[in-house]
Amino acid sequence: MENNTPAGLRDNYLKDFDRAARSLPIERRAALRSSVVEHLDDALAESADARDMLSAIAGLGEPDALVREESQSSISPRRSGRARHIILVAVAVLAIIWAVLGLAAIVWALTDGPLWTLAAGIVLVVSGAVLTTLCLRGVGARRGSSKR
């Protein structure tokens, strides 16, 4: 028998959540359940109306989808952080090569090359330097966040 009171809707959602969350590690399951309970309790404290509780539940989404999202996010931060770090370093290396090519264009322009290569060389050097700086700052920010 379904309980359509706000507290009953909350309890039903938590039962469905507990069933769906069995596959999560205990710590992740407890942390996620705590967040869900806090969200639903806040909604319950704000209003004793079943429609408001249904709205709060809809905001969370289906328990299966919530658990699936949590299980995917529990794997990806470490991997995506490492991949981001590798990509930033690779782009920084390419930007340095880009800037060196710009220097070569400037030297060529100054030694009887076409004048447009001087402007192109300056653009390459400046853009390479800016891109390298941004990438290395991103790498530094990544390292700083991993030390916490």
N, C-alpha and C positions, 0 to 999 in steps of 0.2 A: 504494500500500500504506500503510495507516494504522499509525502508530507509537503504541502505547498506553502508552508509558512517560511519566512526568510531563514530561520534557523534550520528548518528541515531541508530547504534547498541547499543551504551551505553544507549540511551533513551529507546529503546525497552526493554532492559534487566531490567532497573529500573522500567518500567511499570509492567513487569512480577513479579519483586520482590515485588513491592507495593501490587499487588494482592495477592501474596502468604503470605505476612507478616501481613495480617489483623488480624490473630489470636494471634500475639505476643502482650504483654503489650506495651503501647506506648513508655515507656523509652527504653525498649529492642529493639523495632522496630527502633526507631530513632538512637540509637547507632550502630546497625548493618547496617542500611542504610547509615549512615555516613561513616562507614568503607568501604562499597561497593563502594560508590561514590568516596571516596579517591583513592581506588585501580583503578577504571576505569578512573578517571581523570589523575592519574599518567601515565597510559598506553596511554591515549590520548595525554598527553603532550610529551611523548617520541617519539611517531610515529603517523603520519597521515594516516597510512596504515590500511585498514579494517582487514587484516589478523592478524595484531598485536592485534587489539581490540578483534577479535574473540578468540585469544589465551588467552588474559586476562580474558575474559568471561568464557572460558573453565576452567581456573584456579580456578575460583570461584565455578563453578558447577551450576547445575540447581537451580533456586530460591527456588523451593519447598524443595529440599534437604538441601539447606543452612538454610532455616527457620526451618525445622524439626530438624536439628542438633542444632541450637540455642535454640529452645524450650526445647530440652532434656538437654542441658548444663545449662540452667537457673534453672533447678530443682536439678540436681545432685550434684553440688559442696557442698552444705550444708549437704546433706545426706551422700555423700561419705566421706566427712571429718569426720563426726561423726562416721561412720562405721569404718573408718581407725583408729580413736582414740580408739574405743572399741577393735578392733583387736589387736592393739599394746599393750594395757594394758593386754589383755588376754594372749598374747604370753609372755609378761614379767612375769606374774604370773607363767605360765608353765615353763619358763626358771629358775625361782627361785626354783621351785619344783625340776627341773632337777639337779640344783646345790646342793640342799640338799641331793638328792639321791647319788650324787657323793661324798659328805662328808661322808655319811653312808658307801659307798663302801670303802673309805679310812680307816675309823675306823675299819671296818671288816678286811681289809687287814693287818692292824697293830696289830690286836688281833687274830692271828692264822688263818686268812683267806687266800685263794690262792693269790699268788703274782700278778697275772694278774688283780685282783680287784683294786690294788693300781693304776696301770696305767689307768684303766678304770675310776676310781674315779677322778683322776686328769683331765682326758679329760672331764668328765662330769662337774666338777666344773668350769674349764676354759671356756668351751663352754657355759655353763649356765650364767656365769658372763658376757661374751662378748655379748651374745644375750640379756640379761637383759639391759645392758648398751645401746645397739643400739635401743632397743624398747623404753626405757625411753627418750633417746635423740629425737626420733621421736615424742613422746608425747609432749615433751617440745617445739619442733619446731612447732608442730601443735598449741599449746597454744600461742606461740609467734606470729604466723601468724594471729590468730583470734583476737588479740588485736589491730591490725592495722586498 
